[in-house]
């Protein structure tokens, strides 16, 4: 887990270890949408909730879009909303969770308001600039100052494995400068620069630098296809005040 420069929040990038799921979902799978036993997923989520000392856990059925959900300061119960890829709140003891298997989990923290965000950002999210959308909503909804926002980028697909053979169709021309070798792209740098473009100070941005496709400690959609049928679980990034 990376640490930011404040103590009024908690964050964690969970690995795939320490849960109840079996088979390709072993063992701390948090997704209800990949074919795992619902009881095992419920147990895994409860374990994460207890580990973080949370009152409520909020997640989303993610769609690789650009929509950001504002979580009420007291949601009343655990929630999984539909069709959002980022969550923000100022509520205390509410865990914002994004589900990952190569995509980036980006945690934002404004220590002054205080406010937090959790972003699920794959390549489609990079193209649609969900990072900027989330920062803009922190500013408009909570009056956050981007220069004081701190950010962490989770273990995710690294430039060593981020191959996009259809990049001329899928990625904008502006992304071509992030190509590290033919068809391979550095999305860590893309996210860093999008955070800076949104107003963050580069010194407040921390990148894990762990590639999920390389590391067996994390679920990886690309590795699952490389080694078999593509079935795998989802680990998570989580933040709370």
Residue pairs with C-beta under 8 A, 6 or more apart in sequence:
1 11
1 12
1 13
2 11
2 13
2 152
2 206
2 208
4 11
4 109
4 111
4 150
4 152
4 204
4 206
5 111
5 150
5 204
6 109
6 111
6 114
6 150
8 111
8 114
8 241
9 109
9 111
9 114
9 116
9 239
9 240
9 241
10 52
10 53
10 239
10 240
10 241
11 107
11 109
11 152
11 237
11 238
11 239
11 240
12 51
12 52
12 237
12 238
13 105
13 152
13 154
13 155
13 208
13 235
13 237
14 28
14 30
14 48
14 235
14 236
14 237
14 238
15 28
15 217
15 218
15 235
16 26
16 27
16 28
16 29
16 217
16 218
16 219
16 233
16 235
17 27
17 28
17 217
18 27
18 28
18 47
19 26
19 27
19 28
19 29
19 40
19 43
19 44
19 47
20 27
20 40
20 43
20 44
20 47
21 27
21 28
21 29
21 36
21 37
21 40
21 41
21 44
21 233
22 37
22 40
24 224
24 228
24 231
24 232
24 233
25 34
25 35
25 36
25 40
25 232
25 233
26 233
27 44
28 44
28 47
28 48
28 233
28 235
29 36
29 40
29 41
29 44
29 219
29 233
29 234
29 235
30 41
30 44
30 45
30 48
30 59
30 97
30 99
30 233
30 234
30 235
30 236
31 41
31 99
31 233
31 234
32 38
32 41
32 80
33 61
34 231
34 232
34 233
34 234
35 231
36 233
45 57
45 78
48 57
48 95
48 97
48 236
48 238
49 57
49 78
49 95
52 95
52 238
52 240
53 93
54 93
54 94
54 95
54 240
55 92
55 93
55 94
56 75
56 76
56 77
56 78
56 79
56 91
56 93
56 94
56 95
57 78
57 79
57 94
57 95
57 97
58 71
58 75
58 78
58 79
58 80
58 81
58 87
58 89
58 94
58 95
58 96
58 97
59 79
59 80
59 81
59 87
59 96
59 97
59 98
59 99
59 236
60 69
60 80
60 81
60 82
60 83
60 84
60 85
60 87
60 98
60 120
61 80
61 81
61 82
61 83
62 84
62 85
62 98
62 99
62 120
63 83
63 84
63 85
64 85
64 120
64 122
64 124
64 125
65 83
65 84
65 85
65 124
65 125
65 128
65 130
66 85
66 125
66 128
66 129
66 130
66 133
67 83
67 84
67 85
67 86
67 133
68 84
68 85
68 86
68 87
68 88
68 117
68 130
68 133
68 134
68 137
69 81
69 84
69 86
69 87
69 88
70 88
70 89
70 137
70 141
71 79
71 87
71 88
71 89
71 91
71 94
71 96
72 89
72 91
73 89
73 90
73 91
73 92
73 94
74 91
75 91
75 94
81 87
85 98
85 119
85 120
85 121
85 125
85 130
86 98
86 117
86 118
86 119
86 120
86 130
86 133
86 134
87 96
87 97
87 98
87 117
87 118
88 96
88 108
88 115
88 116
88 117
88 134
88 137
88 138
88 141
88 142
89 96
89 115
89 116
89 241
90 113
90 114
90 115
90 116
90 142
90 241
91 241
92 240
92 241
93 240
93 241
94 240
94 241
95 238
95 239
95 240
96 116
96 117
96 118
96 238
96 239
96 240
97 118
97 236
97 237
97 238
98 105
98 118
98 119
98 120
98 236
98 237
98 238
99 120
99 234
99 235
99 236
100 120
100 154
100 156
100 212
100 218
100 219
100 234
100 235
100 236
100 237
101 212
101 218
101 219
101 220
101 221
101 224
101 232
101 233
101 234
101 235
102 122
102 156
102 157
102 212
102 213
102 220
102 221
102 222
103 120
103 121
103 122
103 125
103 156
103 157
104 119
104 120
104 121
104 122
104 125
104 153
104 154
104 156
104 157
104 187
104 188
104 191
105 118
105 119
105 120
105 121
105 153
105 154
105 156
105 236
105 237
106 117
106 118
106 119
106 121
106 131
106 151
106 152
106 153
106 154
106 191
106 195
106 237
107 116
107 117
107 118
107 119
107 151
107 152
107 154
107 237
107 239
108 116
108 117
108 118
108 119
108 134
108 135
108 138
108 149
108 150
108 151
109 115
109 116
109 117
109 149
109 150
109 151
109 239
110 116
110 138
110 142
110 144
110 145
110 148
110 149
110 150
111 148
111 150
112 144
112 145
112 148
113 142
113 143
113 144
114 241
115 138
115 142
115 144
116 239
116 240
116 241
117 134
117 138
117 239
118 237
118 238
118 239
119 125
119 130
119 131
119 134
120 130
121 130
121 131
121 191
123 162
123 164
123 170
123 171
123 187
125 131
126 175
126 187
126 190
126 191
126 194
127 170
127 171
127 172
127 175
129 194
131 191
131 194
131 195
131 198
132 194
132 197
132 198
135 144
135 146
135 149
135 195
135 198
135 199
135 200
136 198
138 144
138 146
138 149
139 145
139 146
139 199
145 199
146 198
146 199
146 200
147 199
147 200
147 201
148 204
149 199
149 200
149 204
150 204
150 205
150 206
151 195
151 200
151 204
151 205
151 206
152 205
152 206
152 207
152 208
153 188
153 191
153 192
153 205
153 206
153 207
153 208
154 208
154 237
155 208
155 210
155 211
155 212
155 215
155 217
155 218
156 187
156 188
156 208
156 210
156 211
156 212
157 187
157 211
157 212
157 213
157 220
157 222
158 188
158 209
158 210
158 211
158 212
158 213
158 214
159 180
159 184
159 185
159 186
159 187
159 188
159 189
160 184
160 211
160 213
160 214
161 184
161 211
161 213
161 214
161 222
162 184
162 185
162 186
162 187
163 183
163 184
164 170
164 171
164 183
164 184
164 185
165 183
167 175
167 176
167 179
167 183
167 185
171 185
175 185
175 190
178 185
178 186
178 187
178 189
178 190
179 185
179 186
180 186
188 207
188 209
191 207
192 202
192 205
192 207
195 205
196 202
196 205
210 218
212 218
212 219
212 220
212 223
213 220
213 222
213 223
213 226
218 235
219 232
219 233
219 234
219 235
220 232
221 230
221 232
223 232
224 230
224 231
224 232
